[in-house]
Amino acid sequence: MKAVYFLISTLAILASATFLVSASDPSPLQDFCVALNDTKSAEAVFVNGKFCKDPKLANANDFFFSGLQNPRNTQNPLGSNVTAVNVDNLLGLNTLGISLARIDFAPNGLNPPHTHPRATEILVVLEGTLYVGFVTSNGDGNRLFTKVLNKGDVFVFPIGLIHFQLNVGHVNAVAFAGLSSQNPGVITIAKAVFGSQPPINPDVLAKAFQVDDNVVDNLQKQFWYDNN
């Protein structure tokens, strides 16, 4: 009898611990959401995500987006173009935790190193050949995982990790990506570091990259194209 009581008590403690461990704040759906004590303030216009339409007023168009079948213009410095379909242009995605993107590549086109702070990405190649990869976090030794993908191949980029895609073929390439957030966000590494507004103090970047101040100055004067 004591053994049964001990087992029941142990299971109860484990269940309570599991509940405590799994408790967390809601995941952010944008870069930040500054709290307001006065909810009647004129500044109180944002929520974590978007306001919801009365469900009785929703219609099929709220869940519809058209045009992803058309090739995109890749005549830019990167030779790529990202067409995102997220909660900003497909309102029915609100609260559903999913979005997608079409990525077009010219030959040698690059979707440069970037990260999605709120989403894991799964990529499928529809046409062409892509060299893709991601880099793990500092604690994992910044390991690089790469693969050459052909038509029909799939690759996953874990949430928050820096990743990229390069067209290594001689023809245009097309890929579609699914992302595990209605608003995954994107931080293009080079643009964020060298093209921030206002600029990061050059002394910070010179020391971080172990280069001369003139190198940093030159990089900060570049036009950092954003294909997203």
Residue frames as a rotation matrix with the C-alpha (Angstrom) as fourth column:
MET 1
0.570 0.822 0.000 0.00
0.822 -0.570 0.000 0.00
0.000 0.000 -1.000 0.00
LYS 2
0.429 -0.501 -0.752 2.85
0.146 -0.783 0.605 2.36
-0.891 -0.369 -0.263 0.84
ALA 3
-0.625 -0.687 0.371 4.44
0.445 0.078 0.892 1.59
-0.642 0.722 0.257 -2.53
VAL 4
-0.090 0.691 0.717 1.20
0.976 -0.081 0.201 2.50
0.198 0.718 -0.667 -4.34
TYR 5
0.793 0.391 -0.467 0.89
0.526 -0.826 0.202 5.73
-0.307 -0.406 -0.861 -2.36
PHE 6
-0.016 -0.898 -0.439 4.53
0.153 -0.437 0.887 6.60
-0.988 -0.053 0.144 -3.12
LEU 7
-0.635 -0.198 0.747 3.98
0.725 0.180 0.665 5.96
-0.266 0.963 0.030 -6.85
ILE 8
0.358 0.854 0.378 0.85
0.908 -0.413 0.075 8.13
0.220 0.317 -0.923 -6.94
SER 9
0.708 -0.148 -0.691 2.62
0.296 -0.825 0.481 10.91
-0.641 -0.545 -0.540 -5.05
THR 10
-0.377 -0.926 0.010 5.62
0.314 -0.118 0.942 10.75
-0.871 0.358 0.335 -7.39
LEU 11
-0.413 0.298 0.861 3.39
0.908 0.062 0.415 10.93
0.071 0.953 -0.296 -10.49
ALA 12
0.685 0.718 -0.124 1.55
0.728 -0.679 0.098 13.91
-0.014 -0.157 -0.987 -9.02
ILE 13
0.354 -0.656 -0.666 4.83
0.150 -0.664 0.733 15.74
-0.923 -0.359 -0.137 -8.37
LEU 14
-0.639 -0.621 0.453 6.08
0.501 0.109 0.858 15.00
-0.583 0.776 0.242 -11.90
ALA 15
0.025 0.742 0.670 2.81
0.981 -0.147 0.126 16.20
0.192 0.654 -0.732 -13.40
SER 16
0.823 0.260 -0.505 3.06
0.427 -0.869 0.248 19.45
-0.375 -0.420 -0.826 -11.43
ALA 17
-0.057 -0.941 -0.334 6.68
0.142 -0.339 0.930 19.92
-0.988 0.006 0.153 -12.47
THR 18
-0.539 -0.090 0.837 5.80
0.811 0.211 0.545 19.30
-0.226 0.973 -0.040 -16.12
PHE 19
0.521 0.815 0.254 3.08
0.844 -0.537 -0.010 21.93
0.128 0.220 -0.967 -15.92
LEU 20
0.682 -0.312 -0.661 5.47
0.166 -0.815 0.555 24.45
-0.712 -0.489 -0.504 -14.37
VAL 21
-0.385 -0.911 0.145 8.19
0.319 0.015 0.947 23.79
-0.866 0.411 0.285 -16.94
SER 22
-0.432 0.253 0.866 5.80
0.902 0.124 0.413 24.18
-0.003 0.960 -0.281 -19.88
ALA 23
0.623 0.677 -0.392 4.38
0.684 -0.714 -0.146 27.49
-0.379 -0.177 -0.908 -18.66
SER 24
-0.572 -0.814 0.100 5.64
0.758 -0.478 0.443 30.48
-0.313 0.329 0.891 -20.67
ASP 25
-0.236 0.438 -0.867 4.70
-0.203 -0.895 -0.397 33.88
-0.950 0.082 0.300 -22.05
PRO 26
0.780 0.528 0.335 3.01
0.246 0.232 -0.941 34.08
-0.575 0.817 0.051 -25.45
SER 27
-0.169 -0.852 0.496 5.45
0.887 0.088 0.453 34.07
-0.430 0.516 0.741 -28.36
PRO 28
-0.193 0.064 -0.979 6.04
-0.110 -0.993 -0.044 37.55
-0.975 0.099 0.199 -29.82
LEU 29
0.349 0.416 0.840 4.50
0.789 0.353 -0.503 38.19
-0.506 0.838 -0.205 -33.24
GLN 30
0.847 -0.235 0.477 6.53
0.159 -0.744 -0.649 41.30
0.508 0.625 -0.593 -34.02
ASP 31
-0.105 -0.993 0.044 9.91
0.226 -0.067 -0.972 42.73
0.968 -0.092 0.231 -33.00
PHE 32
-0.928 -0.134 -0.346 8.53
0.362 -0.113 -0.925 44.25
0.085 -0.984 0.154 -29.79
CYS 33
0.059 0.973 0.222 5.26
0.455 -0.224 0.862 45.31
0.889 0.051 -0.456 -28.13
VAL 34
-0.863 -0.468 0.192 5.83
0.095 -0.522 -0.847 48.09
0.497 -0.713 0.495 -25.57
ALA 35
-0.298 0.774 -0.559 3.32
0.940 0.340 -0.030 47.97
0.167 -0.534 -0.829 -22.70
LEU 36
-0.571 0.239 0.785 0.97
-0.138 -0.971 0.195 50.86
0.809 0.003 0.588 -21.94
ASN 37
-0.903 0.271 -0.332 -0.53
0.394 0.221 -0.892 51.38
-0.168 -0.937 -0.307 -18.49
ASP 38
-0.358 0.790 -0.497 -3.23
-0.386 -0.610 -0.692 53.66
-0.850 -0.056 0.523 -19.93
THR 39
-0.613 0.142 0.777 -5.22
0.589 0.738 0.329 51.45
-0.527 0.660 -0.536 -22.30
LYS 40
0.531 0.847 0.011 -7.39
0.674 -0.415 -0.612 54.43
-0.514 0.332 -0.791 -23.27
SER 41
-0.088 -0.673 -0.734 -4.39
-0.092 -0.728 0.679 56.32
-0.992 0.127 0.002 -24.62
ALA 42
0.745 0.328 -0.581 -4.39
-0.547 -0.199 -0.813 57.28
-0.382 0.923 0.031 -28.30
GLU 43
-0.187 -0.915 -0.358 -1.09
-0.982 0.183 0.045 55.39
0.025 0.360 -0.932 -28.53
ALA 44
-0.438 0.067 0.896 -2.78
-0.359 0.901 -0.243 52.08
-0.824 -0.428 -0.371 -27.66
VAL 45
0.345 0.567 -0.748 -3.21
-0.892 -0.050 -0.449 50.88
-0.292 0.822 0.489 -31.24
PHE 46
-0.187 -0.487 -0.853 -1.16
-0.702 0.674 -0.231 47.66
0.687 0.556 -0.468 -31.37
VAL 47
0.739 0.249 0.626 -1.59
-0.605 0.656 0.452 44.18
-0.298 -0.713 0.635 -29.93
ASN 48
-0.373 -0.850 0.373 0.76
-0.528 0.525 0.668 41.19
-0.763 0.052 -0.644 -30.09
GLY 49
-0.585 0.273 0.763 -0.29
0.706 0.636 0.313 40.38
-0.400 0.722 -0.565 -33.63
LYS 50
-0.902 0.354 0.248 -3.30
-0.108 -0.740 0.664 42.03
0.418 0.572 0.706 -35.24
PHE 51
-0.507 0.823 0.254 -6.82
-0.638 -0.160 -0.753 42.86
-0.580 -0.544 0.606 -34.17
CYS 52
-0.866 0.236 0.440 -9.39
0.383 0.880 0.282 40.26
-0.321 0.413 -0.852 -35.22
LYS 53
-0.690 0.713 -0.123 -12.36
-0.574 -0.437 0.692 40.85
0.440 0.549 0.711 -37.50
ASP 54
-0.065 0.778 0.625 -15.73
-0.804 0.330 -0.495 39.67
-0.591 -0.534 0.604 -36.23
PRO 55
-0.796 -0.323 0.511 -15.75
-0.046 0.875 0.481 36.00
-0.603 0.359 -0.712 -37.42
LYS 56
0.077 0.924 0.376 -19.28
0.574 0.267 -0.774 36.48
-0.815 0.275 -0.510 -38.73
LEU 57
0.722 0.155 -0.674 -17.98
-0.322 -0.788 -0.526 39.14
-0.613 0.596 -0.519 -41.13
ALA 58
-0.372 -0.925 0.077 -15.13
-0.405 0.237 0.883 37.02
-0.835 0.297 -0.463 -42.53
ASN 59
0.785 0.578 -0.221 -15.30
-0.448 0.285 -0.847 35.81
-0.427 0.764 0.483 -46.13
ALA 60
0.789 -0.446 0.422 -13.29
0.553 0.815 -0.172 33.65
-0.267 0.369 0.890 -48.54
ASN 61
0.652 -0.550 0.521 -11.19
0.181 -0.555 -0.812 36.60
0.736 0.624 -0.262 -49.74
ASP 62
0.693 -0.393 0.604 -9.73
-0.719 -0.424 0.550 36.96
0.040 -0.816 -0.577 -46.24
PHE 63
0.408 -0.493 0.769 -8.03
-0.204 0.771 0.603 33.57
-0.890 -0.403 0.214 -46.78
PHE 64
0.720 -0.014 0.694 -7.00
0.635 0.416 -0.651 34.04
-0.279 0.909 0.308 -50.42
PHE 65
0.200 -0.698 -0.687 -3.85
-0.367 -0.704 0.608 35.29
-0.908 0.131 -0.397 -52.17
SER 66
0.824 0.151 0.546 -3.13
0.418 0.489 -0.766 35.15
-0.383 0.859 0.339 -55.90
GLY 67
0.895 -0.406 -0.187 -0.11
-0.429 -0.664 -0.612 35.67
0.124 0.628 -0.768 -58.14
LEU 68
0.336 -0.831 0.443 2.67
-0.546 0.211 0.811 33.41
-0.768 -0.514 -0.383 -56.86
GLN 69
0.582 -0.089 0.809 2.78
0.521 0.804 -0.286 31.55
-0.625 0.588 0.514 -60.18
ASN 70
0.953 -0.154 0.262 4.39
0.127 -0.581 -0.804 34.54
0.275 0.800 -0.534 -61.91
PRO 71
0.134 -0.979 -0.155 8.22
0.940 0.175 -0.294 34.88
0.315 -0.106 0.943 -62.13
ARG 72
0.815 0.081 -0.574 9.69
0.381 -0.821 0.425 37.83
-0.437 -0.565 -0.700 -60.21
ASN 73
0.798 -0.550 0.245 12.21
-0.129 -0.553 -0.823 40.43
0.588 0.626 -0.513 -61.36
THR 74
0.758 -0.590 -0.278 15.71
0.579 0.414 0.702 39.40
-0.299 -0.693 0.656 -60.21
GLN 75
0.220 -0.684 0.695 17.61
0.658 -0.422 -0.624 42.27
0.720 0.595 0.357 -61.86
ASN 76
0.902 -0.032 0.431 19.18
-0.330 -0.693 0.641 43.64
0.278 -0.720 -0.636 -58.69
PRO 77
0.087 -0.984 0.157 22.60
-0.935 -0.136 -0.329 43.44
0.345 -0.118 -0.931 -57.00
LEU 78
-0.278 -0.173 0.945 21.75
-0.704 0.706 -0.078 40.13
-0.654 -0.687 -0.318 -55.32
GLY 79
-0.708 0.060 -0.704 20.09
-0.601 0.472 0.645 38.48
0.371 0.879 -0.298 -58.30
SER 80
-0.763 0.509 -0.398 17.16
0.595 0.793 -0.127 37.26
0.251 -0.334 -0.909 -56.20
ASN 81
-0.569 0.669 0.478 13.66
-0.579 -0.739 0.345 38.30
0.584 -0.081 0.808 -55.22
VAL 82
-0.915 0.286 -0.285 11.60
0.403 0.680 -0.613 37.18
0.019 -0.676 -0.737 -52.21
THR 83
-0.412 0.869 0.275 7.80
-0.441 -0.454 0.774 37.42
0.797 0.198 0.570 -52.37
ALA 84
-1.000 0.009 -0.013 6.42
0.015 0.413 -0.911 36.95
-0.002 -0.911 -0.413 -48.86
VAL 85
-0.114 0.993 -0.005 2.87
-0.152 -0.013 0.988 35.88
0.982 0.113 0.153 -48.10
ASN 86
-0.822 -0.187 -0.538 2.26
0.495 0.232 -0.837 36.66
0.281 -0.955 -0.098 -44.45
VAL 87
-0.150 0.849 -0.507 -0.35
0.928 -0.057 -0.369 38.25
-0.342 -0.525 -0.779 -42.24
ASP 88
-0.498 -0.087 -0.863 0.30
0.022 -0.996 0.088 41.66
-0.867 0.025 0.498 -43.80
ASN 89
-0.628 0.252 -0.736 -1.06
-0.770 -0.337 0.542 40.61
-0.111 0.907 0.405 -47.19
LEU 90
-0.364 0.610 -0.704 -3.13
-0.014 0.752 0.659 37.52
0.931 0.250 -0.265 -46.31
LEU 91
-0.347 0.189 0.919 -5.17
-0.803 -0.566 -0.187 38.62
0.485 -0.803 0.348 -43.30
GLY 92
0.700 0.690 -0.182 -6.66
-0.529 0.673 0.517 35.19
0.479 -0.266 0.836 -42.66
LEU 93
0.069 -0.772 -0.632 -3.25
0.264 0.625 -0.734 34.02
0.962 -0.116 0.247 -41.44
ASN 94
-0.227 -0.172 0.959 -3.70
-0.724 -0.629 -0.284 35.99
0.652 -0.758 0.018 -38.21
THR 95
0.175 0.127 0.976 -3.23
-0.938 0.324 0.126 33.67
-0.301 -0.937 0.175 -35.18
LEU 96
0.942 0.302 -0.145 -2.56
-0.334 0.879 -0.340 30.61
0.024 0.369 0.929 -37.41
GLY 97
0.450 -0.830 0.329 1.22
-0.382 0.154 0.911 30.55
-0.807 -0.535 -0.248 -36.97
ILE 98
0.015 -0.438 0.899 2.18
0.709 0.638 0.299 29.97
-0.705 0.633 0.320 -40.59
SER 99
0.590 0.128 -0.797 3.25
-0.440 -0.777 -0.451 31.87
-0.677 0.617 -0.402 -43.72
LEU 100
0.425 -0.476 0.770 5.20
0.718 0.695 0.033 31.27
-0.551 0.539 0.637 -46.92
ALA 101
0.277 -0.393 -0.877 7.44
-0.471 -0.851 0.233 32.89
-0.837 0.349 -0.421 -49.51
ARG 102
0.880 -0.144 0.453 8.39
0.463 0.476 -0.747 32.45
-0.108 0.868 0.485 -53.14
ILE 103
0.308 -0.855 -0.416 12.10
-0.196 -0.486 0.852 32.99
-0.931 -0.181 -0.317 -53.87
ASP 104
0.974 -0.018 0.224 13.31
0.224 0.167 -0.960 33.62
-0.020 0.986 0.167 -57.42
PHE 105
0.270 -0.953 -0.137 17.00
0.057 -0.127 0.990 33.40
-0.961 -0.275 0.020 -58.34
ALA 106
0.784 -0.262 -0.563 18.89
-0.615 -0.204 -0.762 34.52
0.085 0.943 -0.321 -61.43
PRO 107
0.647 -0.665 -0.373 21.97
0.485 0.736 -0.471 32.44
0.589 0.124 0.799 -62.28
ASN 108
-0.471 -0.863 -0.185 24.44
0.602 -0.160 -0.783 33.03
0.645 -0.480 0.594 -59.39
GLY 109
0.065 0.588 0.806 21.64
-0.341 -0.746 0.572 34.82
0.938 -0.312 0.152 -57.52
LEU 110
-0.738 -0.428 -0.521 21.90
0.370 0.389 -0.844 34.89
0.564 -0.816 -0.129 -53.74
ASN 111
0.643 0.728 0.238 19.44
0.030 -0.335 0.942 35.10
0.765 -0.599 -0.237 -50.89
PRO 112
-0.161 -0.948 0.275 22.12
-0.318 -0.214 -0.924 36.45
0.934 -0.236 -0.267 -48.52
PRO 113
-0.642 -0.157 -0.751 22.82
0.570 0.557 -0.604 35.30
0.513 -0.815 -0.268 -44.96
HIS 114
-0.376 0.625 0.684 19.81
-0.621 -0.718 0.315 36.22
0.688 -0.306 0.658 -42.84
THR 115
-0.957 0.128 -0.261 17.73
0.275 0.693 -0.666 34.98
0.095 -0.709 -0.699 -39.95
HIS 116
-0.099 0.971 0.216 14.05
-0.095 -0.225 0.970 34.72
0.991 0.076 0.114 -39.09
PRO 117
-0.786 -0.354 0.508 13.75
-0.486 -0.154 -0.860 35.59
0.382 -0.923 -0.051 -35.38
ARG 118
-0.291 0.771 0.567 10.29
-0.829 0.092 -0.551 34.05
-0.477 -0.630 0.612 -35.04
ALA 119
0.714 0.690 -0.121 10.18
-0.637 0.568 -0.521 31.07
-0.290 0.449 0.845 -37.40
THR 120
-0.297 -0.622 0.725 11.63
0.040 0.750 0.660 27.82
-0.954 0.225 -0.197 -38.60
GLU 121
0.147 0.281 -0.948 11.78
-0.899 -0.362 -0.247 27.64
-0.412 0.889 0.199 -42.41
ILE 122
-0.054 -0.149 0.987 11.25
0.258 0.953 0.158 24.63
-0.965 0.263 -0.013 -44.66
LEU 123
-0.067 -0.146 -0.987 12.37
-0.774 -0.616 0.144 25.13
-0.629 0.774 -0.072 -48.27
VAL 124
0.250 0.129 0.960 11.46
0.434 0.871 -0.230 23.13
-0.866 0.474 0.161 -51.38
VAL 125
-0.630 -0.543 -0.556 13.16
-0.302 -0.488 0.819 23.68
-0.716 0.683 0.144 -54.76
LEU 126
0.494 0.855 0.159 10.79
-0.058 0.215 -0.975 23.86
-0.868 0.472 0.156 -57.72
GLU 127
0.938 -0.262 0.227 13.33
0.258 0.089 -0.962 24.65
0.232 0.961 0.151 -60.43
GLY 128
0.498 -0.822 0.276 17.12
-0.509 -0.535 -0.674 24.85
0.702 0.196 -0.685 -60.61
THR 129
0.324 -0.539 -0.778 19.96
0.692 0.696 -0.194 23.96
0.646 -0.475 0.598 -58.26
LEU 130
0.663 -0.019 0.748 20.62
-0.398 -0.856 0.331 25.74
0.634 -0.517 -0.575 -54.96
TYR 131
-0.348 -0.747 -0.566 23.53
0.484 0.374 -0.791 25.61
0.803 -0.550 0.232 -52.53
VAL 132
0.491 0.639 0.592 21.96
-0.271 -0.533 0.801 26.20
0.828 -0.554 -0.088 -49.10
GLY 133
-0.281 -0.588 -0.758 23.15
0.581 0.525 -0.622 26.19
0.764 -0.615 0.194 -45.52
PHE 134
0.763 0.425 0.488 22.83
-0.140 -0.628 0.765 27.40
0.632 -0.652 -0.419 -41.96
VAL 135
-0.403 -0.914 0.038 25.23
-0.076 -0.008 -0.997 28.12
0.912 -0.405 -0.067 -39.10
THR 136
0.305 0.518 -0.799 24.60
0.728 0.414 0.546 26.92
0.614 -0.749 -0.250 -35.56
SER 137
0.926 0.145 0.348 24.84
-0.095 -0.803 0.588 29.08
0.365 -0.578 -0.730 -32.43
ASN 138
0.158 -0.927 0.341 28.05
-0.801 -0.322 -0.505 29.98
0.578 -0.194 -0.793 -30.58
GLY 139
0.137 -0.058 0.989 27.45
-0.877 0.458 0.148 27.31
-0.461 -0.887 0.012 -27.95
ASP 140
0.806 0.185 0.563 27.40
0.058 0.921 -0.386 24.66
-0.589 0.344 0.731 -30.70
GLY 141
-0.101 -0.982 0.158 30.65
0.408 0.104 0.907 25.94
-0.908 0.156 0.390 -32.21
ASN 142
0.169 0.235 -0.957 29.11
-0.634 -0.718 -0.288 27.83
-0.755 0.655 0.027 -35.15
ARG 143
-0.543 -0.324 0.774 29.01
0.246 0.821 0.516 24.66
-0.803 0.471 -0.366 -37.23
LEU 144
-0.378 0.361 -0.853 28.06
-0.847 -0.507 0.161 25.05
-0.375 0.783 0.497 -40.89
PHE 145
-0.268 0.398 0.877 25.49
0.293 0.901 -0.319 22.65
-0.918 0.172 -0.358 -42.38
THR 146
-0.308 0.114 -0.945 25.22
-0.790 -0.584 0.187 22.80
-0.530 0.804 0.270 -46.19
LYS 147
-0.172 0.289 0.942 23.59
0.417 0.888 -0.196 20.88
-0.893 0.359 -0.273 -49.01
VAL 148
-0.890 0.006 -0.456 23.17
-0.413 -0.436 0.799 21.20
-0.194 0.900 0.391 -52.78
LEU 149
-0.242 0.912 0.331 19.46
0.061 0.354 -0.933 20.96
-0.968 -0.206 -0.141 -53.58
ASN 150
-1.000 0.030 -0.007 17.89
-0.006 0.009 1.000 20.02
0.031 0.999 -0.009 -56.89
LYS 151
-0.421 0.907 -0.029 14.29
-0.717 -0.313 0.623 20.10
0.556 0.283 0.782 -58.08
GLY 152
0.427 0.726 -0.538 12.03
-0.155 0.646 0.748 18.45
0.891 -0.236 0.389 -55.51
ASP 153
-0.339 -0.628 -0.700 14.57
0.645 0.387 -0.659 18.54
0.685 -0.675 0.274 -52.67
VAL 154
0.722 0.625 0.296 13.63
0.109 -0.526 0.844 19.89
0.683 -0.577 -0.448 -49.24
PHE 155
-0.425 -0.853 -0.302 15.78
0.572 0.005 -0.821 21.49
0.702 -0.521 0.485 -46.52
VAL 156
0.692 0.671 -0.265 14.96
0.591 -0.318 0.741 22.88
0.414 -0.670 -0.617 -43.07
PHE 157
-0.405 -0.745 0.531 16.47
0.166 -0.630 -0.759 25.99
0.899 -0.219 0.378 -41.43
PRO 158
-0.132 0.374 -0.918 15.92
0.959 0.283 -0.022 25.96
0.251 -0.883 -0.396 -37.64
ILE 159
0.781 0.594 0.193 14.37
0.515 -0.788 0.337 29.00
0.353 -0.164 -0.921 -36.01
GLY 160
0.932 -0.298 -0.206 16.68
-0.103 -0.763 0.638 31.95
-0.347 -0.573 -0.742 -35.42
LEU 161
0.169 -0.941 0.291 19.77
0.456 0.337 0.824 30.50
-0.874 -0.007 0.486 -37.13
ILE 162
0.026 -0.275 -0.961 21.64
-0.676 -0.713 0.186 32.37
-0.737 0.645 -0.205 -39.87
HIS 163
0.014 0.024 1.000 21.05
0.499 0.866 -0.028 30.76
-0.866 0.500 0.000 -43.27
PHE 164
-0.250 -0.192 -0.949 21.37
-0.658 -0.685 0.312 31.42
-0.711 0.702 0.045 -47.01
GLN 165
0.453 0.307 0.837 20.58
0.429 0.748 -0.507 30.12
-0.781 0.588 0.207 -50.50
LEU 166
-0.216 -0.611 -0.762 22.76
-0.573 -0.553 0.605 30.49
-0.791 0.567 -0.230 -53.62
ASN 167
0.878 0.478 0.011 21.81
-0.234 0.449 -0.863 29.53
-0.418 0.755 0.506 -57.18
VAL 168
-0.126 -0.982 0.140 24.78
-0.384 0.178 0.906 27.44
-0.915 0.060 -0.400 -58.40
GLY 169
0.138 0.247 0.959 23.10
0.720 0.640 -0.269 26.49
-0.681 0.727 -0.089 -61.67
HIS 170
-0.871 -0.488 0.049 23.29
0.352 -0.552 0.756 28.17
-0.342 0.676 0.653 -65.08
VAL 171
-0.451 0.804 0.387 19.55
0.369 -0.226 0.901 28.84
0.812 0.549 -0.195 -65.31
ASN 172
-0.288 0.446 0.847 16.97
-0.738 -0.668 0.101 30.58
0.611 -0.596 0.521 -63.15
ALA 173
-0.774 0.074 -0.629 15.88
0.394 0.834 -0.386 28.83
0.496 -0.547 -0.674 -59.96
VAL 174
-0.103 0.808 0.580 12.66
-0.618 -0.509 0.599 28.97
0.779 -0.297 0.552 -57.96
ALA 175
-0.768 -0.078 -0.636 11.95
0.398 0.720 -0.568 27.80
0.502 -0.689 -0.522 -54.42
PHE 176
0.263 0.844 0.467 9.05
-0.244 -0.410 0.879 28.02
0.934 -0.345 0.098 -52.00
ALA 177
-0.818 -0.546 -0.180 9.49
0.084 0.196 -0.977 28.33
0.568 -0.815 -0.115 -48.26
GLY 178
0.428 0.892 -0.145 7.04
0.282 0.021 0.959 27.62
0.859 -0.451 -0.242 -45.47
LEU 179
-0.664 -0.657 0.356 7.59
-0.078 -0.413 -0.907 29.47
0.743 -0.631 0.223 -42.18
SER 180
-0.276 0.534 -0.799 6.21
0.801 0.587 0.115 28.70
0.531 -0.609 -0.590 -38.73
SER 181
-0.535 0.192 -0.823 4.93
0.523 -0.690 -0.501 32.19
-0.664 -0.698 0.268 -37.96
GLN 182
0.538 0.766 0.351 2.34
0.801 -0.336 -0.496 34.55
-0.262 0.548 -0.794 -39.37
ASN 183
0.922 -0.341 0.184 5.07
-0.259 -0.896 -0.362 37.21
0.288 0.286 -0.914 -39.24
PRO 184
0.718 -0.636 -0.281 8.48
0.680 0.727 0.092 35.47
0.146 -0.258 0.955 -39.19
GLY 185
0.808 -0.473 -0.352 10.52
-0.301 -0.844 0.444 38.65
-0.507 -0.252 -0.824 -39.55
VAL 186
0.698 -0.661 0.275 13.82
0.677 0.483 -0.555 38.79
0.234 0.573 0.785 -41.40
ILE 187
0.726 -0.597 -0.341 17.21
-0.268 -0.702 0.660 40.22
-0.633 -0.388 -0.669 -40.44
THR 188
0.841 -0.526 0.123 19.68
0.307 0.278 -0.910 40.38
0.445 0.804 0.396 -43.34
ILE 189
0.545 -0.620 -0.565 23.03
0.782 0.134 0.608 40.19
-0.301 -0.773 0.558 -41.57
ALA 190
-0.462 -0.807 0.367 25.15
0.884 -0.450 0.124 42.47
0.065 0.381 0.922 -43.77
LYS 191
-0.143 0.485 0.863 22.45
0.316 -0.804 0.504 45.11
0.938 0.344 -0.038 -44.05
ALA 192
0.825 0.512 -0.239 21.64
0.357 -0.145 0.923 45.06
0.437 -0.847 -0.302 -40.33
VAL 193
0.387 -0.761 -0.520 25.29
0.834 0.049 0.550 45.38
-0.393 -0.646 0.654 -39.30
PHE 194
-0.631 -0.775 0.032 26.58
0.686 -0.538 0.490 47.84
-0.363 0.331 0.871 -41.89
GLY 195
-0.699 0.407 0.588 23.36
0.308 -0.571 0.761 49.53
0.646 0.713 0.274 -43.03
SER 196
-0.108 0.678 -0.727 21.56
0.994 0.066 -0.087 50.23
-0.011 -0.732 -0.681 -39.75
GLN 197
-0.258 0.119 0.959 19.93
0.233 -0.955 0.182 53.63
0.938 0.270 0.219 -39.23
PRO 198
0.715 -0.665 -0.215 21.59
-0.699 -0.679 -0.225 55.41
0.003 0.311 -0.950 -37.55
PRO 199
0.367 -0.638 -0.677 24.91
-0.252 0.633 -0.732 53.65
0.895 0.439 0.072 -38.26
ILE 200
0.888 -0.220 -0.404 26.62
0.459 0.474 0.751 51.57
0.027 -0.853 0.521 -35.60
ASN 201
0.706 -0.692 -0.147 29.72
-0.554 -0.670 0.494 53.30
-0.441 -0.267 -0.857 -34.23
PRO 202
0.668 -0.471 -0.577 32.59
-0.443 0.371 -0.816 52.27
0.598 0.800 0.039 -36.58
ASP 203
-0.331 -0.820 0.467 34.84
-0.892 0.110 -0.439 51.58
0.309 -0.561 -0.768 -33.58
VAL 204
0.142 0.481 0.865 32.44
-0.698 0.669 -0.257 48.85
-0.702 -0.567 0.431 -32.50
LEU 205
0.952 0.306 -0.022 32.45
-0.219 0.628 -0.747 47.16
-0.215 0.716 0.665 -35.91
ALA 206
0.380 -0.889 -0.256 36.21
-0.662 -0.068 -0.746 47.58
0.646 0.453 -0.615 -36.46
LYS 207
-0.434 -0.550 0.714 36.94
-0.898 0.333 -0.289 45.79
-0.079 -0.766 -0.638 -33.21
ALA 208
0.334 0.664 0.669 34.25
-0.553 0.712 -0.432 43.14
-0.763 -0.226 0.606 -33.71
PHE 209
0.996 0.087 0.035 35.49
-0.017 0.527 -0.850 42.23
-0.092 0.846 0.526 -37.20
GLN 210
0.338 -0.941 -0.009 39.17
0.333 0.110 0.936 42.92
-0.880 -0.320 0.351 -36.44
VAL 211
0.180 -0.245 0.953 39.55
0.969 -0.125 -0.215 45.22
0.172 0.961 0.215 -39.47
ASP 212
-0.838 -0.538 -0.089 40.71
0.543 -0.838 -0.048 48.77
-0.049 -0.089 0.995 -40.10
ASP 213
-0.263 0.754 -0.602 38.27
0.247 -0.550 -0.798 51.64
-0.933 -0.358 -0.042 -39.57
ASN 214
-0.552 0.000 -0.834 38.53
-0.696 -0.550 0.461 52.49
-0.459 0.835 0.304 -43.27
VAL 215
-0.953 0.235 -0.189 37.11
0.091 0.820 0.565 49.09
0.287 0.521 -0.804 -44.19
VAL 216
-0.439 0.821 -0.364 34.12
0.794 0.166 -0.584 49.67
-0.420 -0.546 -0.725 -41.94
ASP 217
-0.308 0.273 -0.911 33.65
-0.176 -0.958 -0.228 53.18
-0.935 0.090 0.343 -43.29
ASN 218
-0.823 -0.058 -0.566 33.60
-0.567 0.014 0.824 51.84
-0.040 0.998 -0.044 -46.84
LEU 219
-0.828 0.530 -0.180 31.10
0.494 0.843 0.210 49.12
0.264 0.085 -0.961 -46.00
GLN 220
-0.317 0.739 -0.594 28.79
0.645 -0.292 -0.707 51.56
-0.696 -0.607 -0.384 -44.23
LYS 221
-0.440 0.116 -0.891 28.74
-0.480 -0.869 0.124 53.75
-0.759 0.482 0.437 -47.33
GLN 222
-0.996 0.079 0.039 27.49
0.078 0.595 0.800 50.90
0.040 0.800 -0.599 -49.53
PHE 223
-0.220 0.975 -0.018 23.88
-0.963 -0.214 0.162 50.66
0.154 0.053 0.987 -50.63
TRP 224
-0.918 -0.098 0.384 22.62
-0.227 0.924 -0.309 47.53
-0.324 -0.371 -0.870 -48.92
TYR 225
-0.477 0.754 -0.451 19.90
-0.685 0.003 0.729 46.12
0.550 0.657 0.515 -51.16
ASP 226
-0.627 0.391 0.674 17.04
-0.450 0.525 -0.722 44.30
-0.636 -0.756 -0.153 -49.46
ASN 227
-0.826 0.287 -0.485 15.37
-0.369 0.376 0.850 41.58
0.427 0.881 -0.205 -51.55
ASN 228
-0.710 0.594 -0.378 12.73
0.703 0.631 -0.329 40.84
0.043 -0.499 -0.865 -48.90
